[in-house]
Amino acid sequence: MAHADEAALFNKDESKVDWHDKALWFVRQKRDKSAHKVKGWETLRDLASAIKANVMSNLDNYLVQFEENAQKNGVTVHWAADAEEHNKIVHSILQQTNVKKVVKSKSMLTEECHLNPYLEANGIEVVDTDLGERIVQLAKEVPSHIVLPAIHKTKEEVDVLFQKHLGTKPSNGDPQYLTNEARKHLRDKFLKADAAITGVNFAVADTGGIVVCTNEGNADMGAHLAKVHIACMGMEKLIPQEKHLGIFLRLLARSATGQPITTYSSHFNKPAPGTEMHIVIVDNGRTEQLNREDFRASLHCIRCGACMNTCPIYRRSGGHSYKATIPGPIGSILSPGKDLTKHSDLPFASTLCGSCSDVCPVKINIHEQLYKWRQVIVKDVPQPVVKKTVLKIAGRVLANSKMYGFAGKSARFILKHAPRFVTYSKFNAWGEARDLPEVKDDNFDTWYKKRQKHE
Ligand code: SF4
């Protein structure tokens, strides 16, 4: 189903949509308050944007530098061209170390590669340890948001889910009780796991170390208890030097949740004695995106989720409606690069208001890229005949002032005099949920001329 149809389904539950909208707007407001407290916020954004642009222009060098330094630290570095290779590498590490139980902290890359089903099909238990991720894993769903994976679920729904899977008592959605129960359940999984998989927020080229940010400490708990730590990263996660972390860490937490700092910003540089540490660097279409000049900046993304929280379309259509691992505005410029035909509806799921670009901590020109993808799509993807014909006619009318004036006059007449069932038919999506504004007799041009005469 197209995004609009999925969104229509989500909109059937009006109270849930309102609540989803308000919850995300609340996070957006927290972000604003937190950002406004930082003097030089805009300078931080400029610096982050410039650093990321530098990384993308010299990615080959930084990647090699990072690999060399990580290897010097005793870390094994692997390279994966695509999702399949990534999954095979992770599986082979687990096989070689005889691992059967894995705990995993939040990693959108492993979602992108569909690692969980791959490992499960190979007889390995994978438990997501981020609370939101665990909720969607138990519900057999995928995250609907990159920072708040279960934001589409109410606490009452989580209550029912935990009763079914964790044997909890009915609590009427008491968040404290539910969190405590999840904590007990996950602690047992941490203690029994043989390996921990984490994502990577930042990979530092000049040290070979990685930084993983979580609010629950689950990445640390997993990596410190297990004998094998596998960190999976997209190749765009690099920053040149450790000193640059100060810029990105300040931007990330504030943009994501409005916190001054993520609760745990953990630095992993080398394996502890008696343990193994692996880093899997994944391309999976990133080189192609790097090659697209108009869309290269989409690789600057630090996955804070701010563009989703502010987007009026995302807030009222829900993350699952995008049918992509990364939903929302940033997903809508990344996904067409992976499969243009499949995701050709996503760049149109936007008002182009530009709010996403305004809040983006690394200043990605998201709304401009959405508009550029639209231009690519109308050229490269076959469009429905009706849409093509209507746009062709509209183009002619808009290019000719006489035709435009005549069309306006006719439309005003029809809207004023046609019976309601004609104006509010299924052909008028605008009128499905709202009344049209009152139709005036004159257009602006006529009104203006009359006013001039009068004066
Ligand atoms: S595009 Fe910008 S605002 Fe959106 S998730 Fe990425 S860094 Fe955050």
Residues whose N, C-alpha, C, O or C-beta is under 5 A from the ligand:
A	BS01	SF4	C301 I302 R303 C304 G305 A306 C307 I330 C356 V359 C360 P361 V362 I364
